[in-house]
């Protein structure tokens, strides 16, 4: 066992070889590397699988032995200053490494087919592997400085991945917004790290916890300053995990490829803030007011994320706000001191949300197969509907993720969310009401997403290649695996299969298109000959995209069994977290009897079913010929004769659809103020600073031009002029009147 821990340093460095090899290949053998670009998916997945196996081994040893292992070596030593680097293996590290590797492998397999069309395929896999390296380095860090280094690398990778399609203005703006927003939190994190080093003289976690605890217990440190440093540390987690008020970057981050959204929202970037608070919880728990602040920010984020998801039309943005709300639940649990329930929900949510985002990518991919259907429309749920018969596997897996997020037993998120809701009863009645209300809202907006997407009929206007709309028509789609058949001359045959790039996992080929999600696969469409145009219906994704959905669906079904609360022998999660719980000086949870559990579960499940019922009442089509659309618009009325109820619904809809006007407020108050200051400084520099310099030059020019006519070359004239000036000066001294 000791030997296994000694080699744990390889965890963050194994995936790093992929971007290095891709870079060397492009430098030395550019043509061969580009021609064999699809082969680079194999080493990316293989190396991350090696890390996953190693992480599973470490996790099993953590469960069996309940120990913490740390190895450090000195990097810089100068007088009293010593900077050490190393790695820390504890339950939190093993949990995070398991999540990063398992979800990461599924995303990489999925991406091989999803990104097959894109000319940036090599760049995508290089970024993904470097992102995995940064996250694994973050979770294995043994001190604050090491965490900050990998923290910034994660931010850099997210900037590159969100702006992967940088030729799109929206993607370019989104990655800049994410980068700048996170820099605000990262600056606070750096100040907090320096503040605690000034107090304790150490960056190591264990030294930091012990010294601060002793200083506060003996009243040897200014409590206000310690609290301020803790708040600054927490600011970094607020930005990275998209907590209020630094959450504004998260919905715009959906401009990146969908696999990136799955990775960011499931087990990597947004989980980094939760990881940081969990890592520093032994420090926060002894500092006054900081725990209350963490729980307060968490409950605000829970409610805000749920309300903003209610009226979103973009499927990925709706899931993004769902992520924001669920991260608020985790932050709330950490603020309440419920370490186990927070990490439990982190695990269950990671697999459920990865399933939902990859499922949304499959839906978007299917919608884009409609000829002439633009990418901006392919994510609009209002234009979807009736996809169940076209994408049945995606529908089943997506429904599993929806039910899990709603908290329906026995799926994963039911166990963890129910535990957080029960813990809130003991913490604050107000927080309890908000948390339970948000649970109902979660069920409502998640089933709204499902019903708008899969129920009813396909609510689109089919278009031809020229982009002109056409009237509805009768169409039959025959999906083949390549090749074409000669059919009746009165029927049209369409075949699109002209790529030269082959997949490592799939034998199908796809057209390569620049910077757009415009995958074109082989299909055959039969249309009535009177139309004489080319159409197609949505179709199911390839096996390499469906396989991760099935695996994540299995995780969503059974991962909740890790924290079964009925028997301590079966409660694997508590055994796993025992060292960390002991470090927090908390008592291990006793087993819960069936009666107590069912009493609490019935109430939470009833709230979830109530939200599902309301969503079904509003969004489920009443007639079979009904075309899906956002029924909440029926309640949004304008004009002077609106009733009070109409005004309330209209206000709530506008509040949700316009993101609570927070982005507009930031644009006006911050962006507008910065631009106004920049314009003022530009005017002051051009007109005042440059004006003084230019004025001196102009005056010198005119004085010189005037004096040159005075000079005639005669000394007597110079003496006369000089004596005249001296005389006038002397007269001015003796006769002040002049």
Secondary structure, 3 states (H helix, E strand, C coil): CHHHHHCHHHHHHHCHHHHHHHHHHHHHCHHHHHHCHHHHHHHHHHHHHHHHHHHHHHHHHHHHHCCCEEEEEEEEEECCEEEEEEEEECHHHHHHHHHHHHHHHHHHHHHHHHCCCECCHHHHHHHHHHHHHHHHHHHCECEHHHHHHHHHHHHHHHHHHHCCCCCCHHHHHHHHHHHHHHHHHHHHHHHHHHHHHHHHCCCEHHHHHHHHHHHHHCCCCCHHHHHHHHHHHHHHHHHHCCCCCCCCHHHHHHHCCHHHHHHHHHCCHHHHHHHHHHHCHHHHCCCCCHHHHHHHHHHHHHHHHHHHCCCCCEHHHHHHHHHHHHHHHHHHHHHCCCHHHHHHHHHHHHHHHHHHHHHHHHHHHHHCCCCCCCCCCCCEHHHCCCCCCCCHHHHHHHHHHHHHHHCCCCCHHHHHHHHHHHHHHCCCHHHHHHHHHHHHHHHHHHHHHHHHHHCCECCCCCECCCCCECCCCCEEEECCCCCCCCCCCCCCCCCCCCCCEECCCCCCEECCECCCCCCCCCCEEEECCCCCCCCCCCCCCCHHHHHHHHHHHHHHHHHHHHHCCCCCCCCHHHHHHHHHHHHCCCCCCCCCCHHHHHHHHHHHHHHHHHHHHHHHHHHCCCCCCCECCCHHHHHCCCCCCCCHHHHHHHHHHHHHHCHHHHHHHHHHHHHHHHHHHHHHHHHHHHHHHHHHHHHHHHHHHHHHHHHHHHCCCCHHHHHHHHHHHHHHHHHHHHCCCC
